[in-house]
Amino acid sequence: MKRWLDLLIPFALLLAALVVRAEEGPGIARLRNLVFDSYQRFHPRPYADAGVTVVDIDEESLARIGQWPWPRSKLAELVTTLGQEGAAAVALDIILAEPDRMGPQNLLRLWPDNADQASLKAVLQNLPDPDLALAQALASGPTVVAVALVNEPVPSGSLLPMPRKAGISNAGDNAIPFLPAFSEAVRALPIFEEAASGYGAVNAVPDSDGVIRRLPLLSAYGEIIVPGFASEALRVALNSSTYQIKASGANNVLEFVDRGVSLVRIAGHRGTAVIPTAGDSSVLLYDTGTQPSRFVPAWQILDQSADPSRIAGHIILVGSTSEGLKDLKPSPLSPTMSGVEVNAQILEQIVTGTYLKRPFWASDLEIAFLLLFGSALILIARRFSAIGGATVGVIGSVAAIAASWFAFTRQGWLVDPIFPVAVALLLYMVTTFLGYLRTEGEKRFIRDVFSQMLSPVLVEKLASQPEPPKLGGELRELTVMFTDLQGFTSIAEGLEPQDLTRLINRFMTPMARVIQDDHAGTIDKYMGDAIMAFWNAPLDLPDHARQAVEAALAMRAALAALNAELAKEAAEKGEGPMGLAFGIGVNTGPCSVGYMGSEQRKAYTAIGDAVNLASRLEGLTRMYGVDCVIGDGTARAVAPAAGNGPSFALIEIDLVRVKGKQRPEPVHALIGDAALAAGAPFQELLAFHKSLIGAYRAQDWAGATEALARLHDQTERHFPGLMPLYTLYRRRIEGYRGAPPPPAWDGVFEALGKTG
């Protein structure tokens, strides 16, 4: 390949990517939206009560009050109650386009004209009109009704002139050409439009993928500006009479930068809201996801059981989340969010001043970054190794994503790093592949020249130039086990090397199977006849302490089975039995675990105080005459939850201060499993044992001797393996009776070495 081709081709790809990006080619906007949606998923807007409440016509409200549509008299009761509770504004996200189907006039039209029905019709004509009742409720307080702007034909009644509820002050260019445009409207009945303080369009303009990411504050209905549902609810709540629009061409607005509407101001007797907008007057949705705390069920309003603090002074949006009624709108955090909740979120953002913004310079910055980053990556990947290019690519990509994330979380700015990073990745792959094709010839030349001078391994290393391995680790809580054969030196002295190797393999194989296969442990290393293992790394194991203790019990059973085999084989040869015994130490605590070692050799291992203590606990088995000593961290980890039975048969055998530690550590002997722990013999042993330990630490030698006497019987009948432990305590007590311990003695045993 000619050398200039591996430069020309990547730069041609970069130029094509720049053209696609500048022209907003297919998929660019969708990719950008996916990035910003991901940001919101990772860092959603925190929800807090901002004075906006959704009164929800939910499933339970329908079950309690009746199926939809409710009588207008019931809606009137709802609106009236909200007004009496002190709502700042009540906005109905319901299109009241038709008269109440259960109203007297509608019912009269359904009944045939005959003499039998005449008297009933007369009664109906005198009944209250529910539509009039709702209109009166709307007129009694600050209320908003909904209008749906559409571009499809609707009944001619919708073409009636809209009542003027608020003035429009337009500074700069005429805002109408920039707003979402509609030709028709599905409106509330005139009686409701006239009665309400305002009306707002419930239109949301989805992106090309159908997701609602913005909500317009204003829309164009022909030559009329219609406020959005959220902005009208806010205007009514603030008792404002005018929308002030600042568009391009106005003072302090750069026309070439902020084309369209740059802000909407709503000033009233109850406050002022200055709302920065995109050019079409929309506010970008900073999603919290659906929040149950945002809603109050409608039935609670009607029976007056709702929390009054969620109503008084709040902007109330009345809508529905019922599956059969709600207007489902996918949002960045929810595939099915009700339209009323989208409006509530926009109001919360306005009230709290929390906005997302796509700065006017964002597109230019993204194009400039793509040009600079792409060019640098091409040149570096071509000039240096693939690793060098990858390093620059990773650093640049991470920096771009981090800067974009910082801008989002700190300023609410939406700047897309992904398209430049994706193009850079493509450029890196193409440049690296072309470089590979170019350098293969050079590598063959290196092999030919140096094949007679260096070993094949070094030749390949020289040709490929691998990156040296990196060492590292992490801090995790582990359960660590050490096990070691006891008295093995004397056994080994009587065996041939081959027999010794065979014996060690017969011991290690079942132990490894128990640890690795049966109980998900990791064998760190074999050390002669010893094993170091741990749990909870490299894979997470929530019950790692329990698994380790169960492994210790299974290893005890496996050793018993091995000893039975060895005894049988010895009997067949006419030899005496050769029994193996081991000690196990188990401890739980924080450790550093990872690939550790030198550049020449490393291994996956664990280090730390918890590891050292596990090793010392294994050494203590010889002194206490038990085969498994467990640290207090493990004992606490496997302790049963309140109300549950025992998980393992454990007894605390001493307080030990190991070398290098200031604080004493309670140590425990593992006697057996949960079934043994629940049995009467162990429970009796445990009671006597606690008496012994309590009397011993209190220097009550007579009481300790009495407890030992009771333990002797129990141990001899059920737990002969504990005889050495109580023999040790008998010697200690006899010694202290003859020579009392110093006054500061606290019952702690000082373990100066691994074996005490």
Salt bridges, closest charged atoms under 4 A:
ASP6 OD1 - ARG382 NE 3.03
ASP6 OD2 - ARG438 NE 2.64
GLU24 OE2 - ARG21 NH1 3.00
GLU24 OE1 - ARG32 NH2 3.10
ASP37 OD2 - ARG213 NH2 2.73
ASP49 OD2 - ARG310 NE 3.77
ASP49 OD2 - HIS314 NE2 3.13
GLU60 OE2 - ARG64 NH2 3.04
GLU77 OE1 - LYS74 NZ 3.28
ASP113 OD1 - LYS121 NZ 2.44
ASP131 OD1 - ARG72 NH1 2.85
ASP173 OD2 - ARG259 NH1 3.57
GLU193 OE1 - ARG187 NH2 2.67
ASP207 OD2 - ARG213 NH1 2.90
ASP209 OD2 - ARG213 NH2 2.81
GLU232 OE2 - ARG235 NH2 2.85
GLU255 OE2 - ARG259 NH1 3.07
GLU323 OE2 - LYS326 NZ 3.53
ASP327 OD2 - LYS329 NZ 2.56
GLU341 OE2 - ARG294 NH1 2.52
GLU348 OE1 - ARG45 NH2 2.97
GLU348 OE2 - ARG294 NE 2.76
GLU366 OE1 - ARG21 NH2 2.47
GLU366 OE2 - ARG358 NH1 2.60
GLU442 OE2 - ARG3 NH1 3.98
GLU442 OE2 - ARG438 NH1 3.85
GLU460 OE2 - ARG447 NE 3.13
GLU467 OE2 - LYS470 NZ 3.71
GLU474 OE2 - ARG476 NH1 3.32
GLU477 OE1 - HIS544 NE2 3.25
ASP484 OD2 - ARG622 NH2 3.12
ASP499 OD1 - ARG502 NH2 2.36
ASP524 OD1 - LYS525 NZ 2.59
ASP540 OD1 - ARG476 NH2 1.93
GLU550 OE1 - HIS519 ND1 3.96
GLU565 OE1 - ARG506 NH2 3.03
GLU569 OE1 - ARG506 NH1 2.92
ASP609 OD2 - LYS661 NZ 3.75
GLU618 OE2 - ARG622 NH1 2.97
GLU618 OE1 - LYS754 NZ 3.51
ASP627 OD1 - ARG556 NH2 2.83
ASP632 OD2 - ARG636 NE 3.09
ASP632 OD1 - HIS668 NE2 2.94
GLU652 OE2 - ARG697 NH2 2.82
ASP654 OD2 - ARG732 NH1 2.84
GLU706 OE2 - ARG710 NH2 3.40
GLU750 OE2 - ARG657 NH1 2.24
